[in-house]
C-alpha cells in the first residue's frame, strides 16, 4: 500500500523567553532594535502616503487649537475633516490597486492593525469610527462645538497612533537609537553624580575636619554687614560673609584657639563680581598675632584656590591682600594635610 506524500510544513518553534535583563533592555534597546530592523521597509508609495497623513494631521492640530481664532468662525469641523484625511492616508499606506479601499470606513474594516489598541479601547474605536467614518463633514459641521471638539480629540489620538504604527523601519531604528544614546547619557550622568558623591564623601572622611569651622574671626575693617544665608551683602546678591573697606592690605584673621598643624588651605572667591580684588592673596600664620610668616600666595585671579604646603603649627591664620584693595570672600577652609 502506498501513501500519498504529504507536503512538509515546518512547525513554528516557540521563541525562548528572553533572558535579557529588563533594565539593560530599557537602556540599550537591543530587543526593540532587533524587532525594528526586522520590519519591512515602506515602499516609495507607502512613504508618500505616510507623509500626506502627517501633513494632514499637523494641519488638523493647528485647526484644533489655532493660535488666533479664525474670522469665519470655529475651525473644529475643519480639524475633524483633516484628521479623516490623515487616517485614510495612514490606513492605506501600503495598499495597491485594485485593492485600495474607496472610503475611510472600508480602510478601517480591512486594516490588519490593532485599531482598538490605537484608539485606546474598543469603545473609543466605536466613537472614532462614528466620528470619522459614519459622519460626513456636513454632519460634523452641524454638531455642537463640544461634540465636534470631543470627536476631534478622539480622532487626533487615533490618527497619531496610526502614524506611529506605520513608521518606516528606518524611522523606528533611528528613534530607538536616539532613545539608546539619551538613556545611556542619563545613566552616565547619574553614575558621575554618584561617583562624585562617593569621592566627596571619601575625601571629607580622609581629609579630617575643617580647622576654621566655628572659630572666631575678625577683619581689618567693615564696609557692610553680610548675610550669606540670605545671599545678601551691601544690597548685592552674593554669598560673601564679610566685606572690608578699601584699605592698604585688607585682611581676615582666624583664632584657632590653640596651636594647630596647618598644611592645606582652600579659598572660595566672590563670584558675582570683583574677584580680582582678592589678589595677590597671601596666607599667613602666627603664634602671637604680631609676628606673621607667609605659607602660601595666590598671584592670579581665582574662583576656587586650593594650596598645600609643608605643614606648620600656629594658632592664628590670616588671609591678606598684598596691596591696596577691598577683601570679600565666600569661604576659607583649612586642614592639617
For each residue, the residues with C-beta under 8 A, 3 or more apart:
1:
2:
3:
4:
5:
6:
7:
8:
9:
10:
11:
12:
13:
14:
15:
16: 19
17:
18: 25 31
19: 16
20: 24 25 30 31
21: 24 25
22: 25 26
23: 26 27
24: 20 21 27 28 30
25: 18 20 21 22 28 29 30 31 32
26: 22 23 29 183
27: 23 24 180 183 184 187
28: 24 25 180 184
29: 25 26 32 33 176 177 179 180 183
30: 20 24 25 33 34
31: 18 20 25 34 35
32: 25 29 35 36 176
33: 29 30 36 37 173 176 177 180
34: 30 31 37 38
35: 31 32 38 39
36: 32 33 39 169 172 173 176
37: 33 34 169 173
38: 34 35
39: 35 36 169 172
40: 169
41: 168 169 170
42: 46 47 50 93 94 166 168 169
43: 46 47 94
44: 47 48
45: 48 49 93 94 96
46: 42 43 49 50 93 94 166 168
47: 42 43 44 50 51 168
48: 44 45 51 52
49: 45 46 52 53 89 90 92 93
50: 42 46 47 53 54 89 90 93 163 166 167 168
51: 47 48 54 55
52: 48 49 55 56 85 86 89
53: 49 50 56 57 85 86 87 89 90 93 159 162 163 166
54: 50 51 57 58 86 163
55: 51 52 58 59 86
56: 52 53 59 60 82 83 85 86 89
57: 53 54 60 61 82 83 86 156 159 160 163
58: 54 55 61 62
59: 55 56 62 63 82
60: 56 57 63 64 79 80 82 83 86 152 155 156 159
61: 57 58 64 65 79 156
62: 58 59 65 66 67
63: 59 60 66 75 76 78 79 82
64: 60 61 75 76 79 149 152 153 156
65: 61 62
66: 62 63 69 70 75
67: 62
68:
69: 66
70: 66 73 74 75
71:
72:
73: 70
74: 70 77 145 148
75: 63 64 66 70 78 79
76: 63 64 79 80 145 148 149 152
77: 74 80 81 137 140 141 143 148
78: 63 75 81 82
79: 60 61 63 64 75 76 82 83 152 156
80: 60 76 77 83 84 131 132 137 140 148 151 152 155
81: 77 78 84 85 137 140
82: 56 57 59 60 63 78 79 85 86
83: 56 57 60 79 80 86 87 132 152 155 156 158 159
84: 80 81 87 88 104 132 133 137 155
85: 52 53 56 81 82 88 89
86: 52 53 54 55 56 57 60 82 83 89 90 159 162 163
87: 53 83 84 90 91 104 107 108 132 155 158 159 162
88: 84 85 91 92 104 107
89: 49 50 52 53 56 85 86 92 93
90: 49 50 53 86 87 93 159 162 163 165 166
91: 87 88 101 104 107 108 111 113 162
92: 49 88 89 95 100 101 107
93: 42 45 46 49 50 53 89 90 166
94: 42 43 45 46
95: 92 99 100 101 107
96: 45 99 100
97: 100
98:
99: 95 96
100: 92 95 96 97
101: 91 92 95 104 106 107 109 110
102: 106
103: 106 107 133
104: 84 87 88 91 101 107 108 132 133
105: 108 109 129 133 134
106: 101 102 103 109 110
107: 87 88 91 92 95 101 103 104 110 111
108: 87 91 104 105 111 115 129 133
109: 101 105 106
110: 101 106 107
111: 91 107 108 115
112:
113: 91 118 162 165
114: 117 118
115: 108 111 118 119 125 158
116: 119 120 121 122 124 125
117: 114 120 161
118: 113 114 115 125 158 161 162 165
119: 115 116 124 125 127 128 154 157 158 161
120: 116 117 124 125 157 158
121: 116 124 125
122: 116 125 126
123: 126 127
124: 116 119 120 121 127 128 154 157 158
125: 115 116 118 119 120 121 122 128 129 158
126: 122 123 129 130
127: 119 123 124 130 131 151 154
128: 119 124 125 131 132 154 155 158
129: 105 108 125 126 132 133 134
130: 126 127 133 134 135
131: 80 127 128 134 135 140 151 152 154 155
132: 80 83 84 87 104 128 129 135 151 155 158
133: 84 103 104 105 108 129 130
134: 105 129 130 131
135: 130 131 132 139 140 151
136: 139 140
137: 77 80 81 84 140 141
138: 141 142
139: 135 136 142 143
140: 77 80 81 131 135 136 137 143 148 151
141: 77 137 138 148
142: 138 139
143: 77 139 140 147 148 151
144: 147 148
145: 74 76 148 149
146: 149 150
147: 143 144 150 151
148: 74 76 77 80 140 141 143 144 145 151 152
149: 64 76 145 146 152 153
150: 146 147 153 154
151: 80 127 131 132 135 140 143 147 148 154 155
152: 60 64 76 79 80 83 131 148 149 155 156
153: 64 149 150 156 157
154: 119 124 127 128 131 150 151 157 158
155: 60 80 83 84 87 128 131 132 151 152 158 159
156: 57 60 61 64 79 83 152 153 159 160
157: 119 120 124 153 154 160 161
158: 83 87 115 118 119 120 124 125 128 132 154 155 161 162
159: 53 57 60 83 86 87 90 155 156 162 163
160: 57 156 157 163 164
161: 117 118 119 157 158 164 165
162: 53 86 87 90 91 113 118 158 159 165 166
163: 50 53 54 57 86 90 159 160 166 167
164: 160 161 167
165: 90 113 118 161 162
166: 42 46 50 53 90 93 162 163
167: 50 163 164 171 172 175
168: 41 42 46 47 50 171 172
169: 36 37 39 40 41 42 172 173
170: 41 173 174
171: 167 168 174 175
172: 36 39 167 168 169 175 176
173: 33 36 37 169 170 176 177
174: 170 171 177 178
175: 167 171 172 178 179
176: 29 32 33 36 172 173 179 180
177: 29 33 173 174 180 181
178: 174 175 181 182
179: 29 175 176 182 183
180: 27 28 29 33 176 177 183 184
181: 177 178 184 185
182: 178 179 185 186
183: 26 27 29 179 180 186 187
184: 27 28 180 181 187 188
185: 181 182 188 189
186: 182 183 189 190
187: 27 183 184 190 191
188: 184 185 191 192
189: 185 186 192 193
190: 186 187 193 194
191: 187 188 194 195
192: 188 189 195 196
193: 189 190 196 197
194: 190 191 197 198
195: 191 192 198 199
196: 192 193 199 200
197: 193 194 200 201
198: 194 195 201 202
199: 195 196 202 203
200: 196 197 203 204
201: 197 198 204 205
202: 198 199 205 206
203: 199 200 206 207
204: 200 201 207
205: 201 202
206: 202 203
207: 203 204 264 335 337
208: 335 336 337
209: 213 335
210: 213 333 334 335
211: 215 256 260 262 334 335 336
212: 215 217 254 256 317 332 333 334
213: 209 210 333
214:
215: 211 212 254 255 256 257
216: 254 255
217: 212 242 252 253 254 255
218: 252 253
219: 222 242 244 250 251 252 253 327
220: 244 247 249 250 251 252 327
221: 244 245 247 250
222: 219 225 242 243 244 245
223: 234 243 244 245 326
224: 233 234 243
225: 222 233
226: 232 233 234 240 241 242 243 328
227: 230 231 232 233
228: 231 233 239 240 241 330
229:
230: 227
231: 227 228 237 238 239
232: 226 227 235 236 237 238
233: 224 225 226 227 228 236 238 240 241 243 328
234: 223 224 226 243
235: 232
236: 232 233 272 273
237: 231 232 272
238: 231 232 233 270 271 272 273 328
239: 228 231 271 330
240: 226 228 233 243 270 328 329 330
241: 226 228 233 329 330 331
242: 217 219 222 226 252 327 328 329
243: 222 223 224 226 233 234 240 326 327 328
244: 219 220 221 222 223 247 250 251 252 326 327 328
245: 221 222 223 250 326
246: 250 324 325 326
247: 220 221 244 250 324 325 326
248: 323 324
249: 220 320 321 322 323 324
250: 219 220 221 244 245 246 247 320 321 325 326 327
251: 219 220 244 318 319 320 321 327
252: 217 218 219 220 242 244 318 319 327 329 332
253: 217 218 219 289 316 317 318
254: 212 215 216 217 316 317 318 332 334
255: 215 216 217 315 316
256: 211 212 215 259 260 314 315 316 317
257: 215 315
258: 315
259: 256 287 313 314 315
260: 211 256 313 314 315 336
261: 311 312 313 336 337
262: 211 265 285 295 311 312 313 314 317 334 335 336
263: 308 309 310 311 312 335 336 337
264: 207 306 307 308 309 334 335 336 337
265: 262 283 295 296 306 307 309 317 332 333 334
266: 304 305 306 307 331 332 333 334
267: 278 281 298 302 304 305 306 319 329 331 332 333
268: 303 304 329 330 331 332
269: 275 278 301 302 303 304 305 329 330
270: 238 240 273 274 275 277 278 328 329 330
271: 238 239 275 303 330
272: 236 237 238
273: 236 238 270
274: 270 277 326 328
275: 269 270 271 278 301 302 303
276: 279 301
277: 270 274 321 325 326 327 328
278: 267 269 270 275 281 298 301 302 321 325 327 328 329
279: 276 298 299 300 301 302 321
280: 297 298 299 321 322 323
281: 267 278 297 298 305 319 320 321 322
282: 294 296 297 319 320 321 322
283: 265 294 295 296 297 307 317 318 319
284: 292 293 294 295 317 318 319 320
285: 262 292 293 295 312 314 316 317 318
286: 289 290 291 292 293 314 315 316 318
287: 259 291 314 315 316
288: 291 316
289: 253 286 316
290: 286
291: 286 287 288
292: 284 285 286 318
293: 284 285 286 312
294: 282 283 284 297
295: 262 265 283 284 285 309 310 312
296: 265 282 283 307 309
297: 280 281 282 283 294 322
298: 267 278 279 280 281 302 305 307
299: 279 280
300: 279
301: 269 275 276 278 279
302: 267 269 275 278 279 298 305
303: 268 269 271 275
304: 266 267 268 269
305: 266 267 269 281 298 302
306: 264 265 266 267
307: 264 265 266 283 296 298
308: 263 264 337
309: 263 264 265 295 296 312
310: 263 295
311: 261 262 263 336 337
312: 261 262 263 285 293 295 309
313: 259 260 261 262
314: 256 259 260 262 285 286 287 317
315: 255 256 257 258 259 260 286 287
316: 253 254 255 256 285 286 287 288 289
317: 212 253 254 256 262 265 283 284 285 314 334
318: 251 252 253 254 283 284 285 286 292
319: 251 252 267 281 282 283 284 327 329 332
320: 249 250 251 281 282 284 327
321: 249 250 251 277 278 279 280 281 282 325 327
322: 249 280 281 282 297
323: 248 249 280
324: 246 247 248 249
325: 246 247 250 277 278 321
326: 223 243 244 245 246 247 250 274 277
327: 219 220 242 243 244 250 251 252 277 278 319 320 321
328: 226 233 238 240 242 243 244 270 274 277 278
329: 240 241 242 252 267 268 269 270 278 319 332
330: 228 239 240 241 268 269 270 271
331: 241 266 267 268
332: 212 252 254 265 266 267 268 319 329
333: 210 212 213 265 266 267
334: 210 211 212 254 262 264 265 266 317
335: 207 208 209 210 211 262 263 264
336: 208 211 260 261 262 263 264 311
337: 207 208 261 263 264 308 311
